[in-house]
């Protein structure tokens, strides 16, 4: 027993062996996000004269939460649920940060926009990895089908969330205040969450045909919306 290291060190070695580079990616995301948040806030403040203090608070909170969960994971928590929730919120907040970065005057805008894109892409990669590979659900027996549906739903979900966030940002930019129309923009996200949840429940009950039918309808609706939008342009 004296030849073994501490429990924490052994646990970290096991985690790294099971999920290589995952902890490093999470640390880069969290610490890089913290640094970016402060730089972007100061750039907006001194270059554009805008103080986005609310965005800064949320950005620091979500980045710090990811850092804490990475360094000191809580065993009692559902790690996949908590990590994905944090990563999705991070994605929303820092996509908005990407819009703020692109709004700054040159030459500051280019560098900040590139950093924001890298952070958003890293967050997306970690969502895929956490859901599909690192922490698979124990309720699902159809592993390949589960991974396939997770991949489709995460892809469509990220698209829906980013598009919705863009329209929310544009709505607030031009209207200046939140109205009932503001809430209707959240309908696509609500529909995606319900569809995703129903698919996973059907798959857990071995109802593959029904699960695939729902994901087909969901994807068809999204593709139809994109085609109609392109035609409208």
ZIGI-V682479 format. One record per residue. RES is the residue in three letters. PHI is phi as a letter, one per 20 degrees, with the letter a starting at -180 (* if undefined). NEAR is the number of other ideal C-beta (glycine too) atoms within 12 Angstrom. D_LAST is the distance of its C-alpha to the last C-alpha in Angstrom with 1 decimal. Layout:
res;phi;near;d_last
RES;PHI;NEAR;D_LAST
RES;PHI;NEAR;D_LAST
This chain:
res;phi;near;d_last
UNK;*;7;69.7
UNK;f;5;70.4
UNK;f;5;68.6
UNK;e;11;65.3
UNK;e;13;63.0
UNK;f;11;61.8
UNK;g;12;59.8
UNK;f;14;56.7
UNK;f;12;56.9
UNK;f;15;57.5
UNK;f;18;54.5
UNK;f;21;52.3
UNK;f;17;53.5
UNK;f;15;52.9
UNK;f;24;49.3
UNK;f;17;48.6
UNK;f;13;50.1
UNK;f;15;48.0
UNK;c;26;44.7
UNK;f;15;44.9
UNK;m;20;43.1
UNK;f;28;41.5
UNK;f;30;43.6
UNK;f;19;42.9
UNK;f;31;39.1
UNK;f;37;39.4
UNK;f;22;41.6
UNK;f;26;39.3
UNK;f;42;36.4
UNK;f;36;38.4
UNK;f;24;40.3
UNK;f;31;37.4
UNK;f;43;35.3
UNK;f;29;38.2
UNK;f;22;38.5
UNK;f;39;34.8
UNK;g;37;34.7
UNK;f;24;37.5
UNK;f;27;36.3
UNK;f;42;32.8
UNK;f;30;34.4
UNK;f;22;36.9
UNK;f;34;34.2
UNK;f;31;32.1
UNK;f;20;35.4
UNK;e;15;37.0
UNK;e;22;34.0
UNK;e;21;31.6
UNK;m;11;34.3
UNK;d;20;32.5
UNK;d;18;34.6
UNK;e;28;32.6
UNK;f;16;35.8
UNK;f;16;34.4
UNK;f;30;32.0
UNK;f;30;35.0
UNK;f;17;37.3
UNK;f;23;35.0
UNK;f;40;34.3
UNK;f;29;38.0
UNK;f;22;38.9
UNK;f;33;36.6
UNK;f;36;37.6
UNK;f;23;41.3
UNK;f;29;41.1
UNK;f;43;39.8
UNK;f;26;42.5
UNK;f;22;45.2
UNK;f;32;44.2
UNK;f;32;44.2
UNK;f;18;47.6
UNK;c;16;49.3
UNK;f;26;47.8
UNK;e;15;49.0
UNK;f;12;50.4
UNK;f;7;50.4
UNK;e;18;46.6
UNK;f;18;44.2
UNK;f;26;42.9
UNK;f;28;39.8
UNK;f;17;38.7
UNK;f;23;39.5
UNK;f;36;38.1
UNK;f;34;34.8
UNK;f;23;34.6
UNK;f;35;35.3
UNK;f;43;32.9
UNK;f;35;30.0
UNK;f;26;30.9
UNK;g;43;31.2
UNK;f;38;27.8
UNK;f;35;26.3
UNK;f;37;28.4
UNK;e;45;27.9
UNK;f;34;24.2
UNK;f;37;24.4
UNK;f;44;26.9
UNK;f;34;24.4
UNK;f;31;22.1
UNK;f;36;25.3
UNK;f;37;26.4
UNK;f;27;23.2
UNK;e;24;23.8
UNK;f;30;27.3
UNK;f;17;28.2
UNK;f;14;29.0
UNK;e;12;31.1
UNK;f;24;31.3
UNK;f;23;27.6
UNK;f;16;27.5
UNK;f;19;30.6
UNK;f;35;29.8
UNK;f;27;26.2
UNK;f;18;27.7
UNK;f;29;30.4
UNK;f;37;28.0
UNK;f;22;25.9
UNK;f;24;29.3
UNK;f;41;30.4
UNK;f;35;27.3
UNK;f;23;27.5
UNK;f;32;31.3
UNK;f;43;30.8
UNK;f;31;28.5
UNK;g;26;31.1
UNK;f;41;33.9
UNK;f;38;32.2
UNK;g;30;32.0
UNK;f;30;35.6
UNK;f;36;37.1
UNK;f;35;35.7
UNK;e;27;36.1
UNK;d;22;39.1
UNK;f;28;41.2
UNK;c;27;41.7
UNK;f;22;41.2
UNK;f;26;41.9
UNK;f;11;45.5
UNK;f;17;44.6
UNK;e;28;42.5
UNK;e;15;44.6
UNK;e;25;41.8
UNK;f;17;41.0
UNK;f;15;38.7
UNK;f;26;36.7
UNK;f;31;36.6
UNK;f;23;35.3
UNK;f;21;32.7
UNK;f;39;31.3
UNK;f;35;31.6
UNK;f;23;29.5
UNK;f;31;26.7
UNK;f;37;26.8
UNK;f;32;27.1
UNK;f;25;24.0
UNK;f;34;21.9
UNK;f;39;23.6
UNK;f;33;22.9
UNK;f;26;19.1
UNK;f;34;19.2
UNK;f;36;21.5
UNK;f;28;19.6
UNK;f;25;16.2
UNK;f;30;18.3
UNK;f;30;20.2
UNK;f;21;17.3
UNK;f;25;16.2
UNK;f;28;19.9
UNK;f;25;20.3
UNK;f;17;17.5
UNK;f;22;19.0
UNK;f;20;22.5
UNK;f;15;21.5
UNK;e;13;20.3
UNK;e;16;22.6
UNK;n;10;25.6
UNK;b;11;27.2
UNK;e;14;26.8
UNK;c;13;26.6
UNK;f;12;26.5
UNK;f;16;22.7
UNK;f;20;23.1
UNK;f;14;25.0
UNK;f;17;22.5
UNK;f;25;20.2
UNK;e;23;23.0
UNK;g;18;23.0
UNK;g;26;21.1
UNK;f;27;23.7
UNK;f;18;26.5
UNK;f;23;25.4
UNK;f;32;25.2
UNK;f;23;28.7
UNK;f;18;30.2
UNK;f;32;28.9
UNK;f;33;30.1
UNK;f;19;33.5
UNK;f;24;34.0
UNK;f;38;33.3
UNK;f;30;35.9
UNK;f;21;38.4
UNK;f;26;38.1
UNK;f;33;38.6
UNK;f;22;41.6
UNK;e;17;43.1
UNK;m;16;42.6
UNK;e;18;40.0
UNK;f;22;37.7
UNK;g;16;36.2
UNK;f;22;35.0
UNK;f;32;33.6
UNK;f;22;31.6
UNK;f;19;30.4
UNK;f;30;29.0
UNK;f;34;27.3
UNK;f;19;25.8
UNK;f;19;24.4
UNK;g;31;23.1
UNK;f;26;21.4
UNK;f;17;20.0
UNK;f;20;18.5
UNK;f;27;16.8
UNK;f;16;15.5
UNK;f;14;14.3
UNK;f;21;12.4
UNK;f;18;10.7
UNK;f;13;10.0
UNK;f;12;8.7
UNK;f;13;6.4
UNK;f;10;5.2
UNK;f;9;5.4
UNK;f;8;3.8
UNK;f;7;0.0
